[in-house]
Amino acid sequence: MKQTTKWLAAALIALGLNQAVWADGVPDFRETLQAAEQGDAYAQYNLGIMYDNGRGVRQDYAQAVQWYRKAAEQGLAEAQYNLGVAYAQGLGVHQDDAQAVQWYRKAAEQGLAQAQSNLGVMYYKGRGVRQDDAQAVQWYRRAAEQGDAQAQSYLGDMYVQGRGVRQDDAQAVQWYRKAAEQGLARAQFNLGVMYDNGRGVRQDDAQAVQWYRKAAEQGYAGAQNNLGVMYEQGQGVLQDLALAQEWYGKACDNGNQDGCDNDQRLKAGY
C-alpha cells in the first residue's frame, strides 16, 4: 500500500545531522602543517580536514580533532562546527552530546547554517540539551532562511505536525519545496506526499508522481514504493504493472517493507 500515514513519523524519526564541512581543493600537507604550527586558524582547520578525510595523510580522527580544536578556540566557525560533529559522532573523541551542542552553538551564533540546523536537531531530539520544539524551530528557521536544505525540510516537518509552531500545511509545502528544488530526496518525497493527499496544495497526482520520481531516482525507498503504487493504480501516469513491480523491487532492496509486501503481492497476482 501507499505510504500515507507512516511517512511523517518516519521522516521525523530519521532526522539526521549535517556532516563535517570540507574545504575546497587539497592543500599541500607540509605547507599546511607549517602554517598550522605557526597558529594560522585556517591552516589548522584545513589540516583537521586532511586528517579527518585521509587527504594527503593517513586518516586519523584524533589528529583531526586536535587541529579542529586549535582553530575552533581561535573562533573559526567551520572548525567549531566540525568539532561539534566529532563529539556528536564520537570520532576521535568520546561521544559527548553536551560538548557537541556547545560547539554547534558557537558556530551557530556566528551564523553558520549547518551548525544552526544541527543545533535544531539536538533540541528536537533532546540530545545534550532539554528537548524543546520551539528552540528547534528557531534554529531550523535561521538555517532555512540561509538556504540550508536539511533545515528547510525539517522546518516543513515541524509545520506539518504543529511542533513548536502552529500547524500549517501550506507553510510545510513552502519549505519542502525549497529543499526539494535543491535536490534533497526526503523533501522531494514529502512534497510528493503533500500533492498526493492534497495537503497545503490542490491534490495533483501528476505533481505527486513528479516529486516521487525525483526522490526515487536518488534511491529514496519510500518514494520508490509510492511511485510503484502510482504506476499500479494509474494515478498521474498510465497504468503499468511492470514498472510498478520494478519500483516496488527497488524499494524492497532499499529496506522498505511496504515495497517488499507490494512486490510479493504483484508476483502472486493479486
C-alpha positions in Angstrom: 0.0 0.0 0.0 1.0 3.6 -0.5 2.6 5.3 2.5 0.2 8.0 3.6 0.2 7.8 7.4 3.6 6.5 8.3 5.7 8.9 6.3 5.6 11.8 8.7 6.7 9.8 11.7 9.4 8.1 9.7 10.7 11.4 8.4 10.9 13.0 11.8 12.4 9.9 13.5 15.1 9.8 10.8 16.2 13.4 11.4 20.0 13.4 10.9 22.8 15.8 11.4 24.6 17.6 8.6 28.1 16.2 8.2 31.5 17.8 8.5 32.3 20.6 6.2 35.2 20.0 3.8 37.4 22.8 2.4 37.7 23.2 -1.4 40.8 21.8 -3.0 43.6 19.7 -1.5 46.3 21.9 0.1 49.9 20.7 0.4 50.3 18.8 3.7 53.7 20.1 4.6 52.9 23.7 3.9 49.6 23.4 5.7 51.3 21.8 8.7 53.9 24.5 8.9 51.3 27.3 8.8 49.1 25.4 11.3 52.0 25.1 13.7 52.6 28.8 13.4 49.0 29.4 14.6 47.1 30.0 11.4 43.5 29.1 12.1 42.5 28.3 8.5 45.6 26.1 8.2 44.7 24.3 11.4 41.2 23.8 10.1 42.4 22.5 6.7 44.9 20.2 8.5 42.0 18.8 10.6 40.1 18.1 7.3 43.1 16.4 5.8 43.3 14.0 8.8 39.6 13.6 9.0 39.2 12.6 5.4 42.6 11.0 4.8 43.6 13.6 2.2 47.4 13.7 1.8 47.9 11.9 5.0 46.7 8.7 6.7 43.2 9.2 8.2 43.4 9.9 11.9 40.3 11.2 13.7 42.1 12.1 16.9 44.6 14.3 15.0 41.7 15.8 13.1 40.0 16.7 16.4 43.3 18.2 17.8 43.6 20.6 14.9 39.9 21.5 14.7 40.1 22.3 18.4 43.0 24.7 17.9 41.2 26.5 15.1 37.9 26.4 17.0 39.4 28.0 20.0 40.5 30.9 17.8 36.9 31.4 16.8 36.8 29.8 13.4 33.1 28.8 12.9 33.8 25.9 10.4 36.2 24.3 12.9 33.8 24.8 15.7 31.1 23.1 13.7 33.3 20.1 12.7 34.4 19.7 16.3 30.7 19.5 17.2 30.2 16.8 14.5 33.2 14.9 16.0 31.6 15.0 19.5 28.2 14.1 18.2 29.5 11.0 16.4 32.3 10.1 18.8 35.0 10.4 16.1 38.4 11.0 17.6 36.9 11.8 21.0 34.5 10.2 23.4 30.9 10.8 22.2 29.5 13.7 24.1 26.3 15.4 23.1 26.7 18.3 25.6 30.1 19.1 24.0 28.6 18.8 20.5 25.9 21.3 21.5 28.5 23.7 22.9 30.5 23.8 19.7 27.5 23.8 17.4 26.2 26.8 19.4 29.4 28.7 19.0 29.3 28.2 15.2 25.6 28.8 15.0 25.8 32.1 16.8 28.3 33.2 14.1 25.7 32.4 11.5 26.9 29.1 10.1 23.8 27.4 8.7 24.9 23.8 9.1 25.6 24.4 12.7 22.2 26.1 13.2 20.5 23.1 11.6 22.4 20.6 13.7 21.7 22.6 16.9 18.0 22.5 15.9 18.2 18.7 15.6 19.8 18.5 19.1 16.9 20.5 20.6 14.4 18.4 18.6 15.9 15.1 19.9 16.8 16.4 23.4 20.5 15.4 22.8 22.8 17.4 25.1 20.0 19.9 25.9 16.5 19.6 27.3 14.1 18.7 24.4 12.5 21.9 23.1 10.5 22.1 19.9 10.3 25.9 19.9 14.1 26.1 20.1 14.4 23.5 17.4 12.2 25.6 15.1 14.1 28.8 15.9 17.4 27.2 14.8 15.9 25.4 11.8 14.4 28.7 10.6 17.7 30.5 10.9 19.4 27.9 8.8 16.5 27.5 6.4 16.4 31.2 5.7 20.1 30.9 4.6 19.2 28.2 2.2 20.2 25.0 4.2 18.1 22.3 2.5 18.1 19.9 5.6 16.8 22.7 7.8 14.2 23.7 5.2 12.9 20.1 5.2 12.9 19.8 9.0 11.0 23.1 9.3 8.5 21.6 6.9 8.1 18.6 9.2 7.5 20.9 12.2 4.7 22.8 10.3 3.1 19.6 9.3 2.9 18.3 12.8 2.4 21.6 14.6 5.5 21.1 16.8 7.0 24.4 18.0 4.7 26.3 15.5 1.0 26.4 14.7 0.2 23.5 12.3 0.2 24.9 8.8 0.3 22.6 5.7 0.8 25.5 3.3 3.9 26.6 5.2 5.1 23.0 5.2 4.7 22.8 1.4 6.6 26.1 1.0 9.6 24.8 3.0 9.5 21.3 1.5 9.5 22.9 -2.0 12.6 25.0 -1.2 14.5 21.9 -0.1 13.2 19.7 -2.9 14.3 22.2 -5.5 17.8 21.9 -4.1 17.6 18.2 -4.7 17.0 16.9 -1.2 15.4 13.5 -1.6 13.4 13.4 1.6 11.9 16.8 0.8 11.0 15.7 -2.7 9.3 12.6 -1.2 7.4 14.7 1.4 6.3 17.2 -1.3 5.0 14.3 -3.3 3.0 13.1 -0.4 1.5 16.6 0.1 0.4 16.7 -3.6 -0.8 13.1 -3.3 -3.0 13.9 -0.4 -3.9 17.5 -1.2 -2.4 18.9 1.9 -1.4 22.5 1.6 -1.8 22.3 -2.2 -4.5 21.3 -4.6 -4.5 17.5 -5.0 -2.5 16.7 -8.1 -1.4 13.1 -9.0 0.9 14.3 -11.8 2.8 16.5 -9.4 2.9 13.8 -6.8 4.5 11.4 -9.4 7.0 14.1 -10.5 8.3 14.6 -7.0 8.2 10.9 -6.1 10.2 10.2 -9.2 12.9 12.7 -8.3 13.3 11.2 -4.9 13.0 7.6 -6.2 15.8 8.1 -8.7 18.1 9.2 -5.8 17.3 5.8 -4.1 14.8 7.1 -1.5 12.9 3.9 -0.7 9.6 5.4 0.4 9.4 7.3 -2.9 10.2 4.2 -4.8 7.3 2.4 -3.2 4.9 5.3 -3.7 5.9 5.6 -7.3 5.2 1.9 -7.7 1.7 2.5 -6.3 1.1 5.3 -8.7 2.0 3.0 -11.7 -0.1 0.2 -10.3 -3.1 2.3 -9.9 -2.6 4.5 -12.9 -2.5 7.7 -10.9 -0.7 10.6 -12.6 0.8 8.1 -15.1 -0.5 5.4 -17.4 -1.1 2.2 -15.5 2.0 -0.1 -15.9 2.2 -3.1 -13.7 5.7 -4.0 -14.9 7.0 -0.6 -13.9 5.1 -0.8 -10.6 6.8 -4.1 -9.8 10.2 -2.6 -10.8 9.8 0.3 -8.3 8.5 -2.0 -5.6 11.5 -4.2 -6.1 13.9 -1.2 -5.8 12.1 0.0 -2.6 12.3 -3.5 -1.1 16.0 -3.7 -2.0 16.5 -0.5 -0.1 14.8 -1.9 3.0 11.2 -0.6 2.6 8.8 -3.2 3.9 5.8 -1.8 2.1 7.8 -2.2 -1.1 8.6 -5.8 -0.3 4.9 -6.6 0.5 3.7 -4.9 -2.7 6.3 -6.7 -4.8 5.3 -10.1 -3.4 1.6 -9.3 -3.8 2.1 -8.4 -7.5 4.2 -11.5 -8.1 1.4 -13.6 -6.6 -1.0 -12.0 -9.0 -3.3 -10.1 -6.6 
